[in-house]
Amino acid sequence: MSIFNEHKISVSQLLSFIPEALLSHLSANTKVDHYSKVLQGRKMFYLLLFAITSSEKLSQRTLEDTFKDPVFKALFNLDETETVRRSSISERLSKIDSGYFKEIYDCIYNMFCDSYNPAEREKYDLIRTDSTVIGEAAGKLKEGIAQNGGKKFIKYSVLFDGLLPCGVEIYNTPKYCAEDNALSEAVLQHVKREKEHANIYIIDKGLGSAQRMKEFDDKGVFFVIRSKENRKHEEIKSFIEKDQNIDLGEIVLIKDSLVKLYSSKPVPTQKGKTYNKEEQIETHFRLVVVSSKQQPEKEFWFLTNDFQISAKDIANYYRKRWDIEVFFRFLKQELHASHLLSLNKNGIEVMIYMTLITAMLILIYKKANNIGYKTAKRRFAMEIRNLAISILIIGAGGNPDKVFKT
């Protein structure tokens, strides 16, 4: 029951979008419920969803207390007599099939994505791509990316379409410490899932390998990547007259050129060592350099393989990359994604998928009701609580309308 009359969509309506048929189908056709008498996949799904939205601080102890809460059990029609211990939750996170939660995440994203109209579809074809790490409570990880001090962290790369997280890859091995590896794999995995995509991937400086850019181009993947300033290149052709600065509103176009880039290639020596040999990549790219009128001394270098869009659009596309930074802040500050609930890779995957599922529901609620991130999270939690209380009142033979007066 919503107490916000001005809202266009309620939490009750959003929860009805979660495909119960899918939860039941996956429970019956996967191993998610094998060897589990209490914490079946459906119960774990709703336990994590409820705890992420309603808890001020998420922990395994919080999940234990939440499972005992009659409000939680009433909301999702669970057995009142069942209880679990924290140790059981910890073990379940480490063993439950993370693919179960991935399929639910994919299904919910595709369901919302299919509702985009043509104008939104074009707008959301800009895929912001970036990585973030979880280091808090990660020192005890058996598997993780090691830092210089010996502590480990988990990295995950997210693809964000401007409204919803449309893809995620989770890494715990040293290879993916380099963004060239992490971001390129995240993009290519997303392309593999969307074979008929028309996306442009917007990426920060972390991905700087010319070889990776060539791989994108070979596979028909369009990108706009911010480059390091004064990156070595050979200009093949300029698309503007020499020394002509073009006014593009808030920015000034300094360079728009067809270029070849240089790359370092490791070459083995006779003593078994390697050295980096510089070589030129034969693929042609487009280099766009702009400056801001407010800070004319600061230049922004962009590399792309799209020769059809304007230089102004390239700069504006990159500015939209900031959306994913805001999204990461929302995940960490509002949805408890700044620390690890499980030290097991499987449990970490479960929690990341559940966090993104919860984020999607709140973001749809935010957009539909035209409110901010913090307000959306707070009101979402309030509506869940009130919905559960209404169910308890009805179960006791009462009338919730007498409690929730509008």
Buried (B, 14 or more C-beta within 10 A) or exposed (E): BBEBEEBEBBBBBBBEEBBEEBBEEBBEEBBBBEEBEBBBBBBBBBBBBBBBBBBEEBBBEBBBEBBEBEBBBBBBEBEEEEEBEBEBBBBBBBBBBBBBBBBBBBBBBEBBBEEBEEEBEEBBBBBBBBBBBBBEBBBEBEEBBEBEEEBBBBBBBBBBBBBBBBBBBBBBEEEBBBBBBBBBBBBBBBBEEEEEBEBBBBBBEBBBBBBBBBBBBEEEBBBBBBBEEEBEBEEEEBBBEEEEEBEBEEBBBBBBBBBBBEBEEEEEEEEEEEEEEEEEBEBBBBBBBBBBEEEEEEBBBBBBBBEEBEBBBBBBBBEBBEBBBEBBEBBBEBBBBBBBBBBBBBBBBBBBBBBBBBBBBBBBBBBBBEBEBEEBBBBBBBBBBBBBBBBBBEEEEEEBEEEBEE
